[in-house]
């Protein structure tokens, strides 16, 4: 069966399952085999990361310096085959990863899993650097050129070209869920967070009775305001204007946005951390303590170490995308004839994204005391289950409003920067806007390449129209629905990628040893 037919069959199966059993059957990927056992997804991600790290001899440590040198342009040869130089390839990948996951994702992990969730994000990141090295090296090794003369790569090509035609079914499965994930994780979650953040700002300014902010009920439990509709439309227009230009324009935009937005956010977070230096050791102690020994009351309200671990790893994966395979699509466009060289560059992603930026966000939320406005804190403070249930019904506990997603991070920044000015939360608002735009722009390319793999170059235009429409949908949708849909697709597309890494680790080790046994002269 060719790719086109296989693609239609794959989407047909997905639609049939969703219609027959609902989204819950896909969400189960994060809880299978049961709520009381370590999820298979956690075992697969961390286990594959540990296996690859040991088999390849800890590349995230040995080759880190080389990755920095390559990214700096030391070995860039403009005549090499590819579309983007190493820095732009990394910037495009980082634009998709350094985003809402660093602001809303960390906050959500702490909201449900407590401070200990941050530790499991670190674990995901450390072993994820090896996964990022593996998937990006392999993607560049097995990339192809499309009919338009552009490079096209990613786990779908790694699976088919590296493992053989008999594995095409798995490549098709990856590509199918990559397309779905691009609509949810790639843009809907981004536009939702922007819409939610801006609506909160406007609501505080105008109140909830203004014609822009008043919620109109669409159906029971779901309402939308005029302002959210406007925000969704504007987001869709901006993203559409960039992604129509293809990977070259995407690389140019993200090459500027990624460093700029990260600098603003990191500098502000650093100011808060320095001003709360006396609380940082206590924050780290809380993170490590609750990662392995959560408060006893958590177990009584349906939680425990598994809940903390799960939220940390889920949001860690969403943050750095290590093992998921999406970033490999961007890195496969790099101008180089050495696939290992780009793999070394790719390893910088989890270091920058999770170990630095996510950690800073987590420390800001914990050290400022903002984490006490979370469901997790309510659980450990409530004396009994009845008190917890009552607190959740009214949305407050001990006069503390519950805050989730970017609103929690905004509150933490406002509190943390109050010694300088009273509008620290506006920095998060600006960051959310820039992060979300860059992520939505970068993810359009991921889904684009997956669609091309399945249906050919003719699929690009209809894909982009649907993608832009989903940017609008996210601006007016509900948080829980969007996150659930994104998490499900994110998890399922990860399995084919991890299997290919395991099966090709031997070939990857030979490629690595050969590359680093040669002398590499800087390009002049």
Rosetta blueprint (number, residue, H / E / L):
1 X L
2 X L
3 X H
4 X H
5 X H
6 X H
7 X H
8 X H
9 X H
10 X H
11 X H
12 X H
13 X H
14 X H
15 X H
16 X H
17 X H
18 X H
19 X H
20 X H
21 X H
22 X L
23 X L
24 X H
25 X H
26 X H
27 X H
28 X H
29 X H
30 X H
31 X L
32 X L
33 X L
34 X L
35 X L
36 X L
37 X L
38 X L
39 X L
40 X H
41 X H
42 X H
43 X H
44 X H
45 X H
46 X H
47 X H
48 X H
49 X H
50 X H
51 X H
52 X H
53 X H
54 X H
55 X H
56 X L
57 X L
58 X L
59 X H
60 X H
61 X H
62 X H
63 X L
64 X H
65 X H
66 X H
67 X H
68 X H
69 X H
70 X H
71 X H
72 X L
73 X L
74 X L
75 X L
76 X L
77 X L
78 X L
79 X L
80 X L
81 X L
82 X L
83 X L
84 X E
85 X L
86 X H
87 X H
88 X H
89 X H
90 X H
91 X H
92 X H
93 X H
94 X H
95 X H
96 X H
97 X H
98 X L
99 X L
100 X H
101 X H
102 X H
103 X H
104 X H
105 X H
106 X H
107 X H
108 X H
109 X H
110 X H
111 X H
112 X H
113 X H
114 X L
115 X L
116 X L
117 X H
118 X H
119 X H
120 X H
121 X H
122 X H
123 X H
124 X H
125 X H
126 X H
127 X H
128 X H
129 X H
130 X H
131 X H
132 X H
133 X H
134 X H
135 X H
136 X H
137 X H
138 X H
139 X H
140 X H
141 X H
142 X L
143 X L
144 X E
145 X E
146 X L
147 X L
148 X L
149 X L
150 X L
151 X E
152 X E
153 X L
154 X L
155 X H
156 X H
157 X H
158 X H
159 X H
160 X H
161 X H
162 X H
163 X H
164 X L
165 X H
166 X H
167 X H
168 X H
169 X H
170 X H
171 X H
172 X H
173 X H
174 X H
175 X H
176 X H
177 X H
178 X H
179 X H
180 X H
181 X H
182 X H
183 X H
184 X H
185 X H
186 X H
187 X H
188 X H
189 X H
190 X H
191 X H
192 X H
193 X H
194 X H
195 X H
196 X H
197 X H
198 X H
199 X H
200 X H
201 X H
202 X H
203 X H
204 X H
205 X H
206 X H
207 X L
208 X L
209 X L
210 X L
211 X L
212 X L
213 X L
214 X L
215 X L
216 X E
217 X E
218 X E
219 X E
220 X L
221 X L
222 X E
223 X E
224 X E
225 X L
226 X H
227 X H
228 X H
229 X H
230 X H
231 X H
232 X H
233 X H
234 X H
235 X H
236 X H
237 X H
238 X H
239 X H
240 X H
241 X H
242 X H
243 X H
244 X L
245 X L
246 X H
247 X H
248 X H
249 X H
250 X H
251 X H
252 X H
253 X H
254 X H
255 X H
256 X H
257 X H
258 X H
259 X H
260 X H
261 X H
262 X H
263 X H
264 X H
265 X H
266 X H
267 X H
268 X H
269 X H
270 X H
271 X H
272 X H
273 X H
274 X H
275 X H
276 X L
277 X H
278 X H
279 X H
280 X H
281 X H
282 X H
283 X H
284 X H
285 X H
286 X H
287 X H
288 X H
289 X H
290 X H
291 X H
292 X H
293 X L
294 X L
295 X L
296 X H
297 X H
298 X H
299 X H
300 X L
301 X L
302 X L
303 X L
304 X L
305 X H
306 X H
307 X H
308 X H
309 X H
310 X H
311 X H
312 X H
313 X H
314 X H
315 X H
316 X H
317 X H
318 X H
319 X H
320 X H
321 X L
322 X L
323 X L
324 X L
325 X L
326 X H
327 X H
328 X H
329 X H
330 X H
331 X H
332 X L
333 X L
334 X E
335 X L
336 X L
337 X L
338 X L
339 X H
340 X H
341 X H
342 X H
343 X H
344 X H
345 X H
346 X H
347 X L
348 X H
349 X H
350 X H
351 X H
352 X H
353 X H
354 X H
355 X H
356 X H
357 X H
358 X H
359 X H
360 X H
361 X H
362 X H
363 X H
364 X H
365 X H
366 X H
367 X H
368 X L
369 X L
370 X H
371 X H
372 X H
373 X H
374 X L
375 X H
376 X H
377 X H
378 X H
379 X H
380 X H
381 X H
382 X L
383 X L
384 X L
385 X H
386 X H
387 X H
388 X H
389 X H
390 X H
391 X H
392 X H
393 X H
394 X H
395 X L
396 X E
397 X E
398 X L
399 X L
400 X E
401 X E
402 X L
403 X L
404 X L
405 X H
406 X H
407 X H
408 X H
409 X H
410 X H
411 X H
412 X H
413 X H
414 X H
415 X H
416 X H
417 X L
418 X L
419 X L
420 X L
421 X L
422 X L
423 X L
424 X L
425 X H
426 X H
427 X H
428 X H
429 X H
430 X H
431 X H
432 X H
433 X H
434 X H
435 X H
436 X H
437 X H
438 X H
439 X H
440 X H
441 X H
442 X H
443 X H
444 X H
445 X H
446 X H
447 X H
448 X H
449 X H
450 X H
451 X H
452 X H
453 X H
454 X H
455 X H
456 X L
457 X L
458 X L
459 X H
460 X H
461 X H
462 X H
463 X H
464 X H
465 X H
466 X H
467 X H
468 X H
469 X H
470 X H
471 X H
472 X H
473 X H
474 X H
475 X H
476 X H
477 X L
478 X L
479 X H
480 X H
481 X H
482 X H
483 X H
484 X H
485 X H
486 X H
487 X H
488 X H
489 X H
490 X H
491 X H
492 X H
493 X H
494 X H
495 X H
496 X H
497 X H
498 X H
499 X H
500 X H
501 X H
502 X H
503 X H
504 X L
505 X H
506 X H
507 X H
508 X H
509 X H
510 X H
511 X H
512 X H
513 X H
514 X H
515 X H
516 X H
517 X L
518 X L
519 X L
520 X L
521 X L
522 X L
523 X L
524 X L
